Amino acid sequence: MATRRALHFVFKVGNRFQTASFYRDVLGMKILRHEEFDEGCKAACNGPYDGKWSKTMVGFGPEDDHFVAELTYNYGVGDYRLGNDFLGITLASSQAVSNARKLKWPLNEVAEGIYETEAPGGYKFFLQNCSPPQSDPVLKVTLAVSDLQKSLNYWSNLLGMKIYEKDEQKQRALLGYADNQCKLELQGIKGAVDHAAAFGRIAFSCPKKELPDLEALMKRENQKILTPLVSLDTPGKATVQVVILADPDGHEICFVGDEAFRELSKMDPEGSKLLDDAMAKDKSDEWFAVRNKPKASG
């Protein structure tokens, strides 16, 4: 499975201004590309919403060799209720710790040299106060699971991930597709996994020819397929094919054809400006809507 890549985690964000500031100014990530859409995604990339939305990819470097964040913003939706499903992203960056201190962004030291902080919306990040051991500072994504063994069977036996670490006592395991890629950490919890309204999605790529086989495997194994193989268009960019799955706890998983995705995900030098322009327009639209709100009669 060395041809498979960990790509990104999808966050729903309610405030693009605060969110952009956190990723750019605190974490030190770059805006890699920004795209606007007039209607909901066929694969529910933006959640169960039909209206206008945007997608902003942010990371420490190009999507070809960095794990990044996809920030989806649904116009008119200001916040999302958090569940217990997403437990955090861990990254190694002394610069991010320094930035947070400088900007007085709240930090809580949870272990020696490891600081917990929150992105707007309440999403947890763990910052290691050290230089990254690899070219990509993003080390792992941690998700909650209700039955570790059942989840390991799914992620390792069905999806082909290598198990790097397993601790039965602490009910945790670390998996990945390659040594130099961002890992997936599964952490057992007591009770059910609650995705609430803020539920995210983790994305991987594989050769396009593997997508039909992956879908067929999940059908044979009676596993949940949220969106069967479908083509997704991005205005002015490459069309990609995706299959959306759900693991035993309902975590959403996107597999996308790698060849077209590499084309789609090329860094856009105008990305940061496109986001800033969209935020400025959104702000002026809000002001216009409030100013022109119909007066109450009587």
FENZI-V226151 format. One record per backbone hydrogen bond with DSSP energy under -0.5 kcal/mol. NH is the residue of the N-H (numbers start at 1). CO is the residue of the C=O. If there is no record, write none. Layout:
nh:NH co:CO
nh:NH co:CO
//
This chain:
nh:4 co:1
nh:5 co:205
nh:7 co:5
nh:7 co:203
nh:8 co:203
nh:9 co:68
nh:10 co:201
nh:11 co:9
nh:11 co:70
nh:13 co:11
nh:13 co:72
nh:19 co:15
nh:20 co:16
nh:21 co:17
nh:22 co:18
nh:23 co:19
nh:24 co:20
nh:25 co:21
nh:26 co:21
nh:26 co:22
nh:27 co:22
nh:29 co:23
nh:30 co:59
nh:32 co:30
nh:32 co:57
nh:33 co:57
nh:35 co:55
nh:37 co:53
nh:40 co:50
nh:44 co:41
nh:47 co:44
nh:49 co:47
nh:53 co:37
nh:54 co:73
nh:55 co:35
nh:56 co:71
nh:57 co:33
nh:58 co:56
nh:58 co:69
nh:59 co:30
nh:63 co:265
nh:65 co:62
nh:66 co:62
nh:68 co:7
nh:69 co:58
nh:70 co:9
nh:71 co:56
nh:71 co:69
nh:72 co:11
nh:72 co:70
nh:73 co:54
nh:73 co:71
nh:74 co:13
nh:74 co:72
nh:75 co:52
nh:75 co:73
nh:77 co:74
nh:78 co:76
nh:84 co:194
nh:85 co:194
nh:87 co:85
nh:87 co:142
nh:88 co:142
nh:89 co:124
nh:90 co:140
nh:91 co:126
nh:92 co:137
nh:93 co:91
nh:93 co:128
nh:94 co:130
nh:97 co:93
nh:98 co:94
nh:99 co:95
nh:100 co:96
nh:101 co:97
nh:102 co:98
nh:103 co:99
nh:104 co:101
nh:105 co:100
nh:108 co:116
nh:110 co:108
nh:110 co:114
nh:111 co:114
nh:114 co:111
nh:115 co:127
nh:116 co:108
nh:117 co:125
nh:119 co:123
nh:122 co:119
nh:125 co:117
nh:126 co:89
nh:127 co:115
nh:127 co:125
nh:128 co:91
nh:128 co:126
nh:129 co:113
nh:129 co:127
nh:130 co:128
nh:137 co:135
nh:139 co:90
nh:139 co:137
nh:140 co:90
nh:141 co:183
nh:142 co:88
nh:143 co:141
nh:143 co:185
nh:144 co:85
nh:145 co:187
nh:151 co:147
nh:152 co:148
nh:153 co:149
nh:154 co:150
nh:155 co:151
nh:156 co:152
nh:157 co:152
nh:157 co:153
nh:158 co:153
nh:158 co:154
nh:159 co:154
nh:160 co:156
nh:161 co:155
nh:162 co:176
nh:164 co:162
nh:164 co:174
nh:165 co:174
nh:167 co:172
nh:171 co:167
nh:172 co:167
nh:173 co:186
nh:174 co:165
nh:175 co:184
nh:176 co:162
nh:181 co:178
nh:183 co:139
nh:184 co:175
nh:185 co:141
nh:185 co:183
nh:186 co:173
nh:186 co:184
nh:187 co:143
nh:187 co:185
nh:188 co:171
nh:188 co:186
nh:189 co:145
nh:194 co:192
nh:195 co:193
nh:197 co:81
nh:198 co:81
nh:199 co:195
nh:201 co:10
nh:202 co:252
nh:203 co:8
nh:204 co:254
nh:205 co:5
nh:206 co:256
nh:210 co:207
nh:211 co:207
nh:211 co:208
nh:214 co:210
nh:215 co:211
nh:216 co:212
nh:217 co:213
nh:218 co:214
nh:219 co:215
nh:220 co:216
nh:221 co:217
nh:222 co:219
nh:223 co:218
nh:226 co:224
nh:226 co:244
nh:227 co:244
nh:230 co:242
nh:232 co:240
nh:237 co:234
nh:240 co:232
nh:242 co:230
nh:243 co:255
nh:244 co:227
nh:245 co:243
nh:245 co:253
nh:246 co:224
nh:247 co:251
nh:250 co:247
nh:252 co:200
nh:253 co:245
nh:254 co:202
nh:255 co:243
nh:256 co:204
nh:257 co:241
nh:258 co:206
nh:261 co:257
nh:262 co:258
nh:263 co:259
nh:264 co:260
nh:265 co:261
nh:266 co:263
nh:268 co:32
nh:269 co:267
nh:271 co:268
nh:274 co:270
nh:275 co:271
nh:276 co:272
nh:277 co:273
nh:278 co:274
nh:279 co:275
nh:280 co:276
nh:281 co:277
nh:282 co:278
nh:283 co:279
nh:284 co:280
nh:285 co:281
nh:286 co:282
nh:287 co:283
nh:288 co:284
nh:289 co:285
nh:290 co:286
nh:291 co:287
nh:292 co:288
nh:293 co:290
//
